[in-house]
Amino acid sequence: KNEKNIKIEVFDNLKEVSNGYYLVLGTFTDAVPRDKLIMKLIDSGDFNASFFFNINSLSYYVYSNKYNNMEEVLYQCKKKEEDELYKNIIIAKAEIDLR
């Protein structure tokens, strides 16, 4: 099976986003499709599904869950790679300097 490259974006200036690795499944500029995807995820059992706003691109990032390290998030990517909801995965790493 061919490995697919997963895009990783690092953010250090997002407000109200805690540090960690977010398994992002879609980016939206409009709230309606954002909310539809969140509801689909929750219906499929991803009860931690939510979103954060990326001020850099003025878009909403919908994620299924947040993880503490890269190994955990990559494991989830591998586990879910056949799932249709997970076909456009991006890993968003938030590293906010709290000093």
C-alpha positions, 0 to 999 in steps of 0.5 A, a space after each residue: 500500500 502506498 504511503 500518503 504524505 500528511 501535511 503538517 502545519 505549525 501555529 504559534 499565534 492562535 488564540 484560545 487554542 491549547 498546545 498539542 496536535 490536532 487531527 484536522 479533517 477540513 478547513 472552511 471559511 463558512 460556518 454551515 459546512 463547518 458545522 455539517 462536518 462536525 455533526 458527521 464526525 460526532 454521529 460517527 463517534 468522534 465525540 471530541 470533534 470541534 474547531 478552532 479559528 486560524 487567524 492567519 488564513 481566516 478559516 475554521 479548522 475542524 478536527 476530530 481530536 487533539 493529541 499530546 504527541 506526534 506518535 499518537 496523532 500519526 497512529 490515528 491517521 493510519 488507523 482511520 486512513 480508509 474512512 471517507 471522513 478522514 480523506 483530507 487529513 492535516 495535522 495542526 501543531 499548536 505551540 503557543 508560547 505562554 511567557 
